[in-house]
């Protein structure tokens, strides 16, 4: 009797030891992943239990809140990755659209119609379209980055448990205060936005804003950067531009006032000027630059001992100076051959 009981006790103990982990292995995540009965376990804790089936490890993860932080970390990483992907897609779409604007083609009928309406060649219109597309593309990509990454940042702050209501309220108050203190910046940005939407000028245009004149090198919502003929770079806030003269939109006009001796035959001089200008317009080197047949408008002024006769050429945008210099050289040669004297108008 005693021998039988003594021998059966170790067997029962061993069976209990073997059976205990089997019972725990058959447990559920609810037994280790909840603090109160009836609560649902977090997805992270449940996943950890399903992978390890370790009660102690699962209880450790739950008691120290590692399941919550793991879920938050995963959510933050996923949000950040999605924001980067969305921003990349937005940038690609903006670039594609702006490139299509810049490289769009026109049929022959549309080319002729556009030349009549805008009074510029299709090549010039394409160049103008490319300038505007480049400017708009840069601004739109910046705006898209700010909006997308800003939204992701607020989402991440929400995952971290921060109460966004005071932050938004404080941002509103700070925004009002900054708005009062940075009115010029706001004015510059609004002026830059309307300038871009209305296509007043773009990169590569030659503009005159009163205080400076030169070629536009960069345009942002706040400032316009331009370089003058002397190589000086000017930074002009968009809000300070009250008026702007654009010499690069659609077409330009070279105006030459040619002074000749008052005793010269006016009709003879006009014929020489017309023939010289027509020869230049038909020159293959200048045929694409001079858009229409030159016109001699006639006597512009009587200045002392001089007659001032005006000649005008309709040119490609920004080419007025080149055409004027070339025509002056040709007129000088033609006058020398015809014996016409160039006069110096007296100061009035």
LOGUDREN-895132 format. One record per residue (C-alpha): x, y, z. Coordinates in steps of 0.001 Angstrom, whole numbers, plus 500000, padded with zeros to 6 digits. Layout:
LOGUDREN-895132
XYZ/...
***
This chain:
LOGUDREN-895132
500000500000500000/502677502447501040/504869501403498161/502092501911495692/501207505385497005/504849506446497104/505468505288493587/502356506962492174/503099510416493689/506107511256491441/504187510148488389/501281512430489240/503669515334489883/505421514818486556/502100514629484771/501061517912486390/504292519590485348/503821518433481776/500173519363481730/500660522925483097/502375524434479999/499912522671477773/497050524417479584/498793527783479243/499556527159475585/495849526632475039/495027530041476626/493698533095474800/495096536570474285/492247537968476420/493845536262479460/497038538313479219/496305541375477075/493467543085479000/493423544899482311/489684544582482952/487324541730482121/485369542420478986/488018544650477387/489274543721473947/493008543074473559/495003545357471313/495940544110467896/499632544323468732/499291542272471918/497138539689470166/499693539425467361/502519539030469894/500604536236471656/499863534457468389/503537534526467479/505130533620470833/502373531879472840/504344532948475905/502126534077478793/504917535830480694/506247537675477682/502755538652476529/501837539858480021/505108541879480150/504338543546476807/500851544488477982/501709545598481526/504432547983480350/502341549372477493/504691548128474815/501754546985472718/500341550520472602/503698552092471737/504406549467469117/501056550187467483/501700553914467635/505171553471466152/503771551394463314/501034553979462719/503573556820462684/505838554993460216/502902554106457967/501609557713458058/505034559115457221/505564556661454368/502105557374452952/502801561121453142/506068560684451239/504363558530448605/501486560993448194/503902563916447959/505960562075445338/502824561302443332/501652564919443602/505046566213442448/505050563809439506/501544564855438484/502385568552438764/505576568065436760/503731566051434115/500982568649433760/503403571573433589/505597569773431057/502531569085428959/501705572781429135/505240573631428056/505551571032425281/502000571147423919/501715571122420146/499287573027417918/497784572179414554/498488574384411570/495020575967411756/495475576759415437/498944578129414701/497607580603412167/494697581549414430/496936582050417432/499270584215415393/496359586469414490/494897586669417987/498053587033420033/500109588737417332/503058586499417993/504639583487416351/503826579946417575/507458579483418606/507249582523420837/503957581350422302/505513577962423109/508472579644424789/506143581826426822/504089578786427825/507244576984428936/508286579905431139/504921580033432875/504824576236433311/508242576263434979/507198578988437406/503834577454438265/505366573991438652/507864575210441249/505213577020443296/502666574183443117/505225571598444241/506115573736447258/502452574211448200/501749570479447818/504692569576450067/503571571965452806/499955570741452761/500737567004452639/503560566981455183/501658569356457481/498654567021457486/500919564059458247/502538565955461121/499178566669462776/498201563012462374/501441561872464016/500903564284466927/497451562769467371/498948559253467521/501305560432470277/498305561370472383/498714565136472182/495533567179472421/495497569099469168/492717571496470174/494948573798472260/497655573579469604/495244574623466866/493841577397469048/497335578638469915/498322578461466242/495303580586465370/496227583228467939/499866583186466868/498781583369463238/496750586502463937/499663588078465812/502127587180463061/499665588449460475/499655591885462075/503427591874462345/504082590487458866/501583592359456742/504196593076454094/505010589374453719/501319588528453360/500926591330450825/503944590064448865/502586586502448786/499103587583447682/500582589791444960/502812586927443817/499865584523443685/497773586843441510/500807587626439366/501223583919438605/497529583291438032/497247586272435681/500528585393433910/501865588937434148/505466587784433639/507605584696434001/511171583406434024/513076584773431038/510892587860430512/512416591331430313/510401593565432631/510492597115433952/509109597596437467/510089601250437772/512843600823440323/514665598204438230/514663596735434743/516103593418433633/515586589762432812/513571587697435277/515668584838436686/513324583497439373/509785584101440601/508404583020443968/505273583926445845/507186586561447813/509942587996445637/511005588417442011/514705588106441147/515911589918438031/519260590801436464/519790594097434646/521940594802431604/524952595564433835/524719592146435513/523328593520438790/520831591169440469/517728592843441893/515378591295444450/512019593029444268/509209592092446725/506074591338444751/503964593570446991/506171596560446133/505538596237442396/502851598828441651/503150598516437891/505208596363435556/506118596737431916/506752593415430145/508842593585426984/508610589835426324/504909589135425881/503697588199422405/505647590801420403/507742593955420611/508335597071418531/511601598736417604/511115602483417095/513877604445415359/513868608221414965/516343609003412178/517503612658412019/518541613962408567/519486617384407292/516489619661406905/517371620265403269/517070616583402316/514228615322400107/511737613738402510/510327611270399979/513795610168398939/514800609557402550/511564607655403247/512169605412400214/515715604674401349/514541603827404868/511728601596403579/513985599732401188/516674599249403849/514180597984406408/512536595643403870/515934594185402932/516645593491406584/513236591867407121/513815589545404138/517273588537405356/517081584861406529/519006585872409636/516262588304410668/513153586927408972/512026585059412105/512691588064414309/510859590700412267/507210589617412373/505737592097409868/506854594322407058/508593597429408483/506776600734408248/508063604264407736/505680606532409603/507139609759408228/508351613000409747/508124612777413505/509585616169414394/511299619289413080/514240619927415350/516277622982414344/518287622017411268/517093618401411294/514163616356410108/513322613402412352/511781610499410423/510352607539412323/510728603889411286/509090601033413216/509562597263413116/507332594699414776/509703592193416338/509831589079418429/509524589861422150/512737591082423705/514435591565420310/513680595259419893/517202596362420791/518902593870418462/516697594868415528/517160598582416201/520962598295416295/521065596248413086/518774598664411233/520824601694412326/523964600125410853/522198599368407579/520692602860407416/524135604422407902/525537602398405006/522516603230402789/522766606971403601/526477607006402780/525793605361399436/522939607797398629/524775610871399904/522195611643402600/523515613612405545/522631612595409072/521897615645411211/522140616312414940/518822617607416296/519217620781418297/518085620710421905/514677622323422310/
***
